Amino acid sequence: MISPYSLSVPGGVQGQILGLAQALRERGEYVRVLGPCDGPPPAPFVTPLGNSVPTGANGSIAPIAPDPAAQLRTIRALRDEDFDVVHLHEPLAPGPTTTAMLLRPAPMVGTFHAAGSSRAYEAFRPLLSRGARRLERRFAVSEDAREMAKAALGGTYEIVFNGVHVASFQLGRHTKTEGPTVLFLGRHEERKGLAVLLRAVDQMGPDVRVWIAGDGPETAQLRSLYAADPRLEWLGEISDEERGERLRGADVLCAPSLRGESFGIVLLEAMAANTAIVASDLAGYARVARAGIDAALVPPGNVDSLATELTSMLTNVDRRERFVASGAERVLTFSMRALSEIYLEAYRDVLVNADH
């Protein structure tokens, strides 16, 4: 598998790549992951390709490695090992995935994660379309991701889900709280809606507690603006272990994103941790958590609605428990093991076709 994004930087795509690789390895398959790493590789099956360069993309910052040194390491790694199948995640992101696609050392499958729009797709459409034709199978993690790739490249795409290791979020310690607690997990940027959540908290009672994990370009401004609010606890970047502990300890996960979410993996993590969810009513989230059944979904950017739903979820224990029970059942259909079965079948299919 090849990641265009730094595997030592937290991110949804990186988490999916590492989780899927681990699930396949647990089934007895030999898997290596190639990708940039800004520090020690996060797993023994990762081959680092050098440092990343933070680059603006889709309203966020993507830690990619388009430099020649990373491409030479990619070529060397692909030639050193006799891979049967190469799986590209975000095949058209500048860097190792595009290099591998042009080199095509083995039959290839590609998974498209991004939703929204891409100036790179538009600017380099003819070249990218030729490269994408080298993929034997194309997957997309949502309808939005499929539409973005299809509009730019044409072709057909099979919809797959993002997976989660359910047991890893169910087991272990949980962080104790001092009152009804809301957890925010995400990059502190406009697209993720942290500022909307903080304005909603202004309308809530004095007993509420808010854990804010992560950082980003808005961190300093928002911390300064809300420095006098003792209900807020700014956690900074947290480890995967603490992520699980906070999810299990919180009463509600809030995902107030404004746009650009092709799939709600953080919602699945909350379901696995038996934590209620209040999130924006975005297509990517709604496909994961059914409105009024698994989660309370509110119009993106609507501060009043967000405050009302958070207050209701924190104070109405029966309602919260109904959402938690439904989510715990729902998340089982998105297990990483089930996802690994889908991809393993695809790998075998492209190998059979390659042999003929």
C-alpha positions in Angstrom: 0.0 0.0 0.0 1.2 3.5 -0.7 0.2 6.6 1.2 0.7 10.1 -0.2 0.4 11.6 3.3 2.9 11.5 6.1 2.1 8.4 8.2 3.4 10.0 11.4 0.9 12.9 11.1 -2.6 12.0 12.4 -5.2 11.9 9.6 -8.2 10.0 8.5 -6.6 8.5 5.3 -3.4 7.6 7.2 -5.5 5.8 9.9 -7.4 3.9 7.2 -4.2 2.7 5.5 -2.5 1.6 8.7 -5.7 0.0 10.0 -6.4 -1.9 6.8 -2.8 -3.1 6.6 -2.9 -4.4 10.1 -6.2 -6.2 9.5 -4.8 -7.9 6.4 -1.6 -8.9 8.3 -3.8 -10.4 11.0 -5.3 -12.6 8.2 -1.8 -13.8 7.3 -1.2 -11.6 4.3 2.2 -9.9 3.7 1.6 -6.2 3.6 4.0 -3.3 3.5 3.0 0.4 3.6 5.1 3.0 1.8 4.7 6.6 2.7 6.3 9.8 4.0 7.2 9.9 7.7 8.1 12.9 9.7 9.8 10.9 12.4 10.0 7.2 13.3 7.7 5.0 11.3 4.4 4.3 13.2 4.5 0.6 12.6 7.2 -2.1 11.8 5.6 -2.8 8.4 6.0 0.9 7.2 8.8 1.9 4.8 9.5 5.6 5.2 10.0 7.7 2.1 11.2 10.9 3.7 9.7 14.0 5.2 6.5 15.7 4.0 5.8 19.3 3.0 2.5 20.8 4.4 0.4 21.8 1.4 -3.0 23.5 1.2 -5.7 21.1 -0.2 -9.5 21.0 0.1 -9.6 23.7 2.8 -7.1 21.8 4.9 -3.3 21.1 5.1 -2.1 17.9 3.4 1.4 16.5 4.5 2.6 15.3 1.1 6.0 14.5 -0.3 6.3 15.6 -4.0 10.1 16.1 -3.8 12.4 14.1 -6.1 14.1 12.4 -3.2 10.8 10.8 -2.0 10.0 9.6 -5.6 13.5 8.0 -5.9 12.9 6.2 -2.6 9.4 5.1 -3.9 11.0 3.7 -7.1 13.7 1.9 -5.1 11.3 0.3 -2.7 9.0 -0.9 -5.4 11.9 -2.4 -7.3 13.5 -4.0 -4.2 10.3 -6.0 -3.3 8.4 -8.2 -5.7 4.9 -7.0 -4.8 1.9 -8.9 -6.3 -0.5 -6.0 -6.0 0.1 -2.3 -5.3 -2.8 -0.5 -3.6 -2.7 3.3 -4.0 -4.6 5.5 -1.6 -5.5 8.9 -3.1 -3.8 7.8 -6.4 -3.6 11.3 -7.8 -2.1 13.2 -4.9 1.3 14.5 -5.8 4.1 12.3 -4.7 4.6 8.6 -4.2 1.2 7.4 -5.4 1.4 9.2 -8.7 5.0 8.0 -9.1 3.9 4.4 -8.5 1.0 4.8 -10.9 3.3 5.9 -13.7 5.8 3.2 -12.9 3.1 0.4 -12.5 5.4 -2.3 -11.1 2.4 -4.7 -10.5 -1.4 -4.8 -11.0 -2.8 -1.8 -9.1 -6.0 -0.8 -7.3 -6.8 2.7 -6.1 -8.9 4.1 -3.4 -10.2 7.7 -3.6 -10.9 9.4 -0.3 -11.3 13.1 -1.0 -14.5 14.9 -1.6 -15.3 18.4 -2.8 -13.1 19.8 -5.5 -9.4 19.8 -6.5 -7.7 22.4 -8.6 -4.9 19.8 -9.3 -7.5 17.4 -10.8 -8.8 20.2 -13.0 -5.4 21.6 -14.1 -3.9 18.2 -14.9 -7.0 16.3 -16.0 -5.6 14.9 -19.3 -2.4 13.6 -17.7 -4.2 12.2 -14.6 -6.8 10.5 -16.7 -4.2 8.6 -18.6 -2.5 7.6 -15.4 -5.8 6.5 -13.8 -6.4 4.1 -16.6 -3.5 2.0 -15.2 -5.7 1.1 -12.2 -7.4 -2.3 -12.6 -10.0 -1.5 -9.9 -11.1 1.9 -8.6 -12.8 2.3 -5.2 -14.3 5.4 -3.5 -15.1 5.7 0.2 -18.3 7.7 -0.4 -20.7 8.9 -3.1 -19.1 12.4 -2.8 -15.6 10.9 -3.3 -16.8 9.0 -6.3 -18.4 12.0 -7.9 -15.3 14.1 -7.4 -13.1 11.4 -9.0 -15.5 10.6 -11.8 -16.0 14.3 -12.7 -12.3 14.7 -13.1 -11.2 11.4 -14.5 -14.3 9.5 -15.8 -14.4 5.7 -15.3 -16.3 3.6 -12.8 -15.8 3.4 -9.1 -17.0 0.9 -6.5 -18.2 2.3 -3.2 -16.5 0.9 -0.1 -16.8 2.1 3.5 -14.0 3.2 5.8 -13.4 0.7 8.6 -12.8 0.9 12.3 -11.2 -1.6 14.7 -14.3 -1.9 16.9 -12.7 -3.8 19.8 -9.9 -1.3 20.2 -12.4 1.5 21.1 -14.5 -0.7 23.4 -11.7 -2.0 25.6 -9.4 -0.1 28.0 -9.5 2.8 30.4 -11.6 5.9 30.1 -10.8 9.4 31.2 -12.9 10.5 34.2 -15.0 13.6 33.8 -16.1 16.3 36.3 -19.5 16.9 34.7 -21.4 16.4 31.4 -18.6 16.3 28.8 -18.4 17.1 25.1 -15.3 15.9 23.1 -14.0 17.6 19.9 -11.5 15.7 17.8 -10.1 17.4 14.7 -7.9 19.9 13.2 -8.4 23.5 14.3 -9.4 25.0 11.0 -12.5 26.7 9.7 -13.7 23.6 7.8 -13.9 21.5 11.0 -16.2 24.0 12.7 -14.5 24.3 16.1 -15.4 28.0 16.2 -19.1 27.0 15.7 -18.9 24.6 18.7 -17.3 27.2 20.9 -20.1 29.7 20.1 -22.6 27.0 20.9 -21.0 26.4 24.3 -21.5 30.1 25.1 -25.2 29.3 25.2 -24.9 26.2 27.4 -24.9 25.9 31.2 -22.0 26.3 33.6 -21.6 22.6 34.4 -20.7 21.5 30.8 -17.1 20.5 30.1 -15.5 20.5 26.7 -12.4 18.5 25.8 -10.7 20.0 22.7 -8.1 17.7 21.0 -5.9 18.6 18.1 -4.4 21.9 16.9 -4.2 23.9 13.7 -4.1 27.4 12.3 -7.1 28.6 14.4 -5.7 27.3 17.8 -4.0 30.4 19.0 -6.8 32.8 18.1 -9.5 30.6 19.6 -7.6 29.9 22.8 -7.0 33.6 23.3 -10.7 34.4 22.6 -12.0 31.8 25.1 -9.1 32.0 27.6 -11.5 33.0 30.4 -13.8 30.0 30.0 -12.9 27.4 32.6 -15.3 24.9 31.0 -12.8 24.3 28.1 -9.8 22.0 28.3 -7.3 22.3 25.4 -5.6 18.9 25.0 -3.4 19.6 22.0 -2.4 16.6 19.9 -3.2 13.3 21.7 -2.0 9.8 21.2 -4.2 7.0 19.8 -4.4 5.6 23.3 -5.6 8.8 24.8 -8.0 9.2 21.9 -9.7 6.0 22.9 -9.7 7.0 26.6 -11.3 10.3 25.9 -13.9 8.8 23.6 -14.9 6.3 26.2 -15.0 9.0 28.9 -17.0 11.7 27.1 -20.7 11.8 27.1 -21.0 13.2 23.6 -18.7 13.5 20.6 -19.3 16.7 18.7 -18.3 16.8 15.0 -19.4 20.3 13.8 -17.7 20.3 10.4 -18.9 22.7 7.8 -18.0 20.9 4.6 -15.5 18.5 2.9 -16.2 15.3 4.9 -16.5 12.4 2.6 -16.9 9.9 5.4 -17.3 10.1 9.2 -14.7 7.8 10.6 -14.7 9.7 13.9 -18.4 9.0 14.2 -17.7 5.3 13.9 -15.0 5.6 16.6 -17.6 7.2 18.9 -20.1 4.5 18.2 -17.5 1.8 19.0 -16.7 3.6 22.2 -20.4 3.8 23.2 -20.4 7.6 23.0 -23.4 9.6 21.8 -22.9 11.8 18.7 -24.0 15.3 17.8 -22.7 16.2 14.3 -23.3 18.4 11.3 -25.9 17.1 8.7 -23.3 16.5 6.0 -23.8 13.8 3.4 -20.6 12.0 4.5 -21.7 11.9 8.1 -25.3 11.0 7.3 -24.2 7.9 5.5 -22.5 6.7 8.6 -24.8 7.8 11.4 -28.6 7.8 10.6 -30.2 11.1 11.7 -32.4 10.6 14.8 -31.3 7.0 15.2 -27.6 6.8 15.6 -26.9 10.5 16.0 -28.4 14.0 16.3 -27.5 15.8 13.0 -27.8 19.6 12.8 -27.5 22.1 9.9 -23.8 22.9 9.4 -22.8 26.2 11.0 -26.1 26.6 12.9 -25.0 27.6 16.4 -28.4 27.7 18.0 -29.3 24.2 16.8 -26.0 22.8 17.8 -26.3 24.2 21.4 -29.9 22.9 21.7 -28.9 19.3 20.6 -25.8 19.2 22.7 -27.8 20.3 25.8 -30.6 17.8 25.1 -28.1 14.9 24.6 -26.2 15.8 27.8 -29.3 16.2 30.0 -31.6 13.5 28.6 -30.0 10.2 29.7 -32.7 8.0 28.2 -32.3 9.7 24.8 -28.5 9.5 24.9 -28.6 5.8 25.8 -30.9 5.0 22.9 -28.5 6.7 20.5 -25.5 4.8 22.0 -27.3 1.4 21.7 -28.2 2.0 18.1 -24.7 3.2 17.3 -23.1 0.2 18.9 -25.1 -2.1 16.6 -24.5 0.1 13.5 -20.7 0.2 13.8 -20.4 -3.5 13.5 -21.3 -3.2 9.8 -18.2 -1.0 9.3 -15.5 -3.2 10.9 -12.0 -3.2 9.6 -12.1 -6.9 9.3 -15.1 -6.8 7.0 -13.3 -4.1 4.9 -10.2 -6.2 4.6 -12.3 -9.1 3.1 -13.6 -6.7 0.4 -10.1 -5.6 -0.6 -8.6 -9.1 -0.4 -11.2 -10.3 -2.9 -10.3 -7.3 -5.1 -6.6 -8.1 -4.9 -7.2 -11.8 -5.9 -9.4 -10.7 -8.8 -6.8 -8.4 -10.3 -4.2 -11.1 -9.9 -6.3 -13.6 -11.8 -7.0 -11.2 -14.6 -3.3 -10.3 -14.7 -2.4 -13.9 -15.1 -4.8 -14.2 -18.1 
